[in-house]
Amino acid sequence: MDSNKLIELKNFSIGLPKTMKYGNDQEMETGICKQAIEEAFLTKEGFRGDGVADLRYHGGTDRAVCVYPYEHYLLWEKEFARPLSPSTFGENITVTNMLEKDVCIGDTFRLGEAVIQVTQGRIPCSTITKRTNNPALLKRIVQTGFTGYLCRVLEEGIVRKDSNVTLLESHSKQVSILEANEIYFRNPKDSEGMKRILAVEELADEWKEMLTERLSKLAPLL
């Protein structure tokens, strides 16, 4: 990650789970429909006033903040010729110059008064399809690895919609979110790649368990 690149916070959103209608008058409880906000306090568990519906796959200290690169909005809008509303993917912060290929697991950033650390790529789910009514978009997110990513909070503090986002430290192992996504989604038998990801101590616990399990299943084959 290049510390000279100016990061711009394009959108800052939070929201508690609520009922979302989709398809033919179907409903589900989800935290994906977040609203733009002026400021919020970021705790180790996430932003006050923010929440998730399914605690199995969302939330927790390793997934306290969800980030999505702003550049992908322009890409998806052009590809599918449909406008996307702010925070379409349920992210808390939408930012420029923080692409998956440039951001590494373990990188730390100052976000307003808080400090966050990248822990894992986001594993996108069918809620994105239900919200956008576009199944092809979810497939493309997985194909490209443009998933966004999740962070833990190292220092709590207030975040505002005009807060600065700055890189504090690039992780020495240099395992990018895009590389990790590539291995997770497309090369599930890449044992060396999985070992490279696992060598990053700051990796989210859930990914550690999942990759360790994958490796153990591959072991008899290696």
N, C-alpha and C positions, 0 to 999 in steps of 0.2 A: 504494500500500500504506500503510495507516494504522499508524504506529509505535506508537499507543496500544493497539492490539489485542493482547491477551495470547495468545501462541502456546503451545500445549501439545503436547509430544512424546508421542503416544499409544503409539507402537510403534517400536522400533529393532531392525532385523533385518539380518543378513548371511548369506551362505552361498555355498559353492563349487558349481559345476555338478554335478548328479547325475542319475541315471536317474529319470524320472517316467513312471508308467504312466497311460494314458488310453484312453478308448474301449473297444474290444473287445480288451483285452490288448495294446495297442500301447505302444511305449516311445519316449522321446526323451531326449536329454541337454539339460538346461536349468538355468539359474541362477535360475529364478523361485521355487523352493521355499526361501525363506530362513527362518532361525530367529531368534527373539528372543534378544538378547544383552545382557549387562550393560554391557560397554564394548569399544571397539575404536579403534585408531589410524587416523585418516583421512589418507591420503597424497594427492599430486596425481593418482595413478592410481585412487584409490578406497580403500575400507576394507580394511585387512589382514584376510585371511580371507574376503573377498568375491570373487566372480568371475562371469563370463558365459560362456555356451557359444558363442554366435555373435558373433564380434568384428566382423562386417560391420555389425551393427545395434545393438550394445550395447557399453558400455565405452569406454575412451579418456578423455583428460583433459577433453574437453568434456562427458562423460557419466559423471563419476566418482561422482555421488550421485543417486539416484532418489528423488523426493518424491511422495507422494500425499496429497491432502486427506482427512482422517478423515470429514468431513461426507458424502462420497459413499458411504461404506460404509452409512450409515443409509439413504440414498436408494435404493441398489441392493437392499439387503435388503428394504426395504418394497416396491419395485416388483416384485421377482421372488419375494418370499416365501421366500427361502432365506438361511440364515446364511452369512456369509463369514468365513473364517479370517483371523487377523492376517497382514498382508503378502500378501494374495491376489494382488496385482498385481506382486509381486516388488520392491516399493519398499524402500529402506533406512529411510526415516523416514516415518511417518504422522503428520500434524500437523493441528491445528485452526487456523482463521483464516488460512489461506494458500491461498485458493481461486484458481483460474486467472484469474478476472476481476479479482482484486486484485493478483496477483503479475506483475511485468513483467520482460521480458528485460533482464538487466544489473543487476537488484536484488541487493544483497549482504546476507547474513545471517551473524550469529555463531551457530555450532552447537557448543556446548560450547567447547572450546579452539580450534576451527577456524573459518575464514571461507570461506563458499561463495558462488558467484555463479550466478544463473539464466542458462542458455544457450539453452534450447529447450524446446518442448513435447515430451512423449513421443509417439512414433508407436506406438500399440498394435498388437500382432501376434496371430496365431492361437494362440500359446501360452496366452494368457489364456482362450480358448475351451476349449482342451484341459484346462487346469487346473480350470476351473469347470464344464465340461460344459454350457455355456450360450452358444450362438452369439449369442443376442439381446443378451447383455450387451456383447459387443464392438461390435455395431452401435450400441448406445445410447451407449457411450463416445465413439465417433466422432461421432455425431449431436449430442451435447451439448457436445463439446469437453472433457469432464471426464477428461482423459487423464493428469493428473499432469505432471511436468516434470523436467528434468535440470539438473545444476549442475556447474561446475568448482570446483576447490579453490584458493583464493587463499592461504590459510595452513593448514598442516598442524597436526594436534593430536588430542588424545584426545576422543572423544565417549562419553558415558555415557547409559544409558537414561533418566536423570532430568535430562539436560543442558537448559539453557535455550536457546531459539531466539529470537533478537531481530533485528529489522531494523536494519541499519547504515546503508544508503543506498538510497533509491529512485532508479531511473534517470531521468534528465531527459527522455528521449524518450517514456516512458510507453506502451510497446507491450506490452499484457498478453498473457499466454500464451493466454487465451481468444480474443483478437482474432487472434493469429497462427494458432491452430488453425482458426479460422473461415475464414481465407484459404487455409490449406494444404488443408483437407479439402473446403470447400464453395464457395469462390470462386477456383478455380485460374487464372482469367483477370483477376483484380483487380490490374492492373499497379501502380496507385497504392498499394494495400495492401502489395504485395510490396516496393515501394521504401521504404515506411515501416519495414517489418521490417528490410530490408537496411541502413537508416541507423543501426541499432543496432550499433555496432562489436563489442560483446561477444557477439553472436549466434554460435552454434556454427558451426564451419567447414562442416560437412556441410549445414546449412541455407543457408548463404551460397551454396555451390555449386549446390544444388538450385534455389533461387529465382532465381539468376542465369541458370541454364539455362532455366528456365520463361520468364523475361522475354525471353531471346534468341529463343525460339521464337515468342513473341507479337509481337516487334518488327515483322515484315513485315505483321502484321494491324493494327497501331496507326496 
